[in-house]
Amino acid sequence: MNNLGRYTDDGGGEVTDGFFDAMIAETYDEGSARMFAPHVLEPTLDVLEELAHGGRVIEFAVGTGRVALPLAARGLDVCGIELSNAMVAKLREKPGGAELPVVIGDMTTTRVEGEFALAYLVFNTIGNVTDQDGQVEVFRNAAAHLARGGRFVIEIGIPKLRQLPQGERYVVFARDGGYVGVDEYDTITQLLFSHHYSVRDNGTGELNSTPQRYVWPSELDLMAKLAGMRLESRWADWDRSEFTAESESHVSVYVKD
């Protein structure tokens, strides 16, 4: 999933759905419709299926099952970790959703029994963990799930800092009809606040602003090293195109030694 924010503690120690509440979950797939397009989803599934080599697969932040469900439909043994009960409820409504094992919990700490050949975290979701220590723990948790030789795959965008004029903080990343998306960067903390402006059919407006921590490829590589993994491959996209200085995103594959 890609809506941002890690979790909310209500004061009693109970972890709630946070930004991924019922309202977000209800429209999540519609708002991410382009990610379900066959030309986007099929290459993702092809790479993950190949890297799994027929072994067990776990998705961190499985969300509404955009990737996990069709991957399971290909015959792979797939399970997931997800913080939001509301997102999992939407997953359960889909074909195959009732059968997919999902553990509710924080992907920095939640463990699923057994060893896996592949763990993956897609669609910018490492940024949902808004501090560096937490992102390191995501890598450590992934490594703890993997058998030796297993792989951890991350998909994330490259921060658009080169588009910032001197002294500015805002970059428009989307403009479509009644929707405008603007990222606000804090270059000191590496926090990114994603502002989503929408105009409803009745003419009323809505603003949803959520936090993310942007992270550089080299920083991810160091996190992997701290977790006992190393970079095996990095591509600009799931089609395995070359990653260059002009790439806007990357798919990185780490292997557990």
C-alpha positions in Angstrom: 0.0 0.0 0.0 1.1 3.6 -0.6 -1.0 5.8 1.7 1.4 7.1 4.3 1.9 6.9 8.0 3.1 4.2 10.3 0.7 3.7 13.1 -1.3 5.5 15.8 -1.1 4.7 19.5 -4.3 5.7 21.2 -2.6 6.2 24.6 -3.4 2.8 25.9 -0.8 1.0 24.0 -3.1 -0.3 21.3 -1.9 0.1 17.7 -4.8 1.3 15.5 -5.2 1.6 11.7 -3.7 5.1 11.7 -3.8 6.7 8.2 -5.1 3.4 6.8 -8.5 3.6 8.4 -11.9 2.5 6.9 -12.3 5.8 4.9 -8.9 5.4 3.2 -9.4 1.6 2.7 -12.7 2.1 1.1 -11.3 4.2 -1.8 -7.7 2.9 -1.8 -7.9 0.7 -4.9 -9.7 3.4 -6.8 -7.1 5.9 -6.0 -4.3 3.5 -7.0 -6.1 2.3 -10.2 -3.0 2.7 -12.4 -1.1 0.3 -10.2 -3.6 -2.4 -11.1 -3.1 -1.9 -14.9 -1.8 -5.1 -16.5 1.3 -3.3 -18.0 2.2 -2.3 -14.4 1.2 -5.3 -12.4 2.2 -8.2 -14.7 5.9 -7.4 -14.8 5.9 -7.0 -11.0 4.4 -10.5 -10.7 6.8 -12.0 -13.2 9.9 -10.8 -11.3 8.6 -11.8 -7.9 7.6 -15.2 -9.2 11.0 -15.8 -10.7 12.9 -14.6 -7.6 10.8 -16.9 -5.3 12.0 -20.0 -7.2 8.8 -21.8 -6.0 9.5 -21.1 -2.3 7.4 -19.4 0.3 6.7 -15.7 -0.1 5.9 -12.9 2.4 4.7 -9.4 1.6 5.3 -6.7 4.1 2.4 -4.2 4.1 0.2 -6.4 2.0 -2.6 -3.8 2.0 -5.7 -4.8 -0.1 -3.8 -7.6 -1.8 -3.0 -5.9 -5.1 0.2 -8.0 -5.6 -0.2 -10.8 -3.1 -3.6 -12.1 -4.4 -2.6 -12.5 -8.1 0.8 -13.9 -7.0 -1.0 -16.6 -5.0 -3.3 -17.2 -7.9 -0.2 -18.2 -9.9 0.3 -21.0 -7.4 2.8 -19.5 -5.0 2.6 -19.9 -1.2 2.0 -16.3 -0.2 1.3 -14.7 3.1 1.4 -11.1 4.4 1.9 -8.7 7.3 -0.4 -5.7 7.5 -0.9 -3.0 10.1 -4.5 -2.0 9.1 -7.5 -4.1 9.9 -9.5 -1.9 7.5 -7.1 -2.7 4.6 -7.2 -6.4 5.3 -11.0 -6.3 5.4 -11.0 -5.0 1.8 -8.5 -7.8 0.9 -10.9 -10.4 2.3 -13.7 -9.2 0.0 -11.7 -10.2 -3.1 -11.5 -13.6 -4.8 -8.9 -15.6 -2.9 -8.8 -13.1 -0.1 -10.4 -15.3 2.5 -7.7 -17.9 2.0 -4.6 -15.7 2.1 -2.9 -15.8 5.5 -2.3 -12.3 6.9 -0.9 -11.4 10.3 -1.9 -8.0 11.7 1.1 -6.1 13.0 3.9 -3.6 12.4 6.3 -4.7 9.7 9.3 -3.6 11.8 8.7 -6.3 14.4 5.9 -8.7 13.5 7.1 -12.3 12.8 5.5 -15.1 10.8 6.6 -18.6 11.5 8.9 -20.5 9.2 11.4 -19.5 6.6 10.8 -17.8 3.3 12.5 -17.6 -0.1 11.3 -14.1 -0.8 10.1 -11.1 1.1 9.0 -7.9 -0.7 7.8 -4.4 0.0 6.5 -2.4 -2.9 4.9 0.9 -4.0 7.1 3.2 -1.8 5.9 1.6 1.4 9.3 1.6 3.2 8.7 5.4 3.4 5.6 4.7 5.6 8.1 4.1 8.4 9.0 7.7 9.2 12.3 7.3 11.1 15.6 5.8 10.1 15.8 3.4 13.0 12.5 1.9 12.0 13.5 1.5 8.4 16.6 -0.4 9.6 14.3 -2.7 11.6 12.2 -3.4 8.5 15.4 -4.8 6.8 16.3 -6.8 9.9 12.8 -8.2 10.1 12.9 -9.1 6.5 16.3 -10.9 6.9 14.9 -12.7 10.0 12.2 -14.2 7.8 14.5 -15.3 5.0 16.3 -18.6 4.5 20.0 -18.3 3.5 20.1 -17.2 -0.1 16.6 -15.7 0.2 15.8 -12.3 -1.3 14.2 -9.1 -0.1 12.8 -6.8 -2.9 12.0 -3.1 -2.4 10.3 -0.8 -4.9 10.5 3.0 -4.2 10.7 6.3 -5.9 13.8 8.6 -6.0 13.3 11.9 -4.1 12.7 14.7 -6.5 15.0 17.1 -4.8 16.6 18.2 -8.1 13.3 19.8 -9.0 13.4 22.1 -6.0 14.5 25.7 -6.7 16.8 27.2 -4.1 14.8 27.8 -0.9 11.6 26.0 -2.0 10.1 22.9 -0.5 7.2 21.9 -2.8 7.1 19.6 -5.9 3.9 18.9 -7.8 3.9 15.2 -8.6 0.4 14.7 -10.0 -2.3 16.8 -11.7 -5.3 15.1 -13.1 -8.8 16.8 -13.4 -9.9 17.5 -9.8 -6.8 16.1 -8.2 -3.5 17.7 -7.4 -0.6 15.9 -5.5 2.1 18.0 -3.9 5.2 16.7 -2.0 6.6 19.0 0.6 10.3 18.1 1.5 12.2 18.8 4.7 15.8 18.2 3.7 17.0 18.3 7.3 14.9 15.4 8.6 14.3 13.6 5.3 10.6 13.8 6.0 8.3 14.3 3.0 4.7 15.4 3.5 2.5 14.3 0.7 -0.5 16.6 0.2 -3.5 15.3 -1.8 -6.0 17.9 -3.0 -9.3 16.5 -4.4 -12.5 18.2 -5.7 -15.6 16.1 -5.3 -18.4 15.9 -7.8 -20.5 18.3 -5.7 -17.7 20.9 -5.9 -16.5 20.6 -2.3 -12.8 20.1 -1.7 -10.7 17.7 0.4 -7.1 17.9 1.7 -5.3 14.8 2.9 -1.7 15.3 4.1 0.4 12.4 5.2 4.1 11.9 6.3 6.8 9.8 4.7 10.5 9.4 5.2 12.4 9.5 1.8 15.4 7.4 1.6 18.3 7.2 -0.9 19.4 4.0 -2.7 22.8 4.0 -1.0 21.1 4.4 2.4 19.0 1.3 1.7 22.1 -0.6 0.8 23.7 0.2 4.1 20.5 -0.8 5.9 20.7 -4.2 4.1 24.3 -4.6 5.1 23.4 -4.0 8.7 20.8 -6.7 8.4 23.2 -9.3 6.9 22.1 -8.8 3.3 23.8 -7.4 0.2 22.6 -5.7 -3.0 22.2 -8.2 -5.9 20.4 -6.2 -8.5 18.9 -2.7 -9.0 16.7 -1.7 -11.9 14.8 1.4 -12.8 11.5 -0.6 -13.0 10.1 -4.1 -13.0 11.0 -4.5 -16.6 14.6 -4.6 -15.5 15.5 -1.5 -17.4 18.9 0.1 -16.4 19.0 2.2 -13.3 20.6 5.6 -14.2 21.0 9.1 -12.7 17.8 10.0 -14.5 15.7 7.2 -13.1 12.6 8.3 -11.1 12.3 5.0 -9.1 14.1 1.8 -8.5 13.5 -1.9 -7.8 16.3 -3.3 -5.6 16.9 -6.9 -4.8 18.9 -7.9 -1.7 20.1 -11.4 -0.9 20.7 -12.9 2.5 24.2 -14.4 2.8 
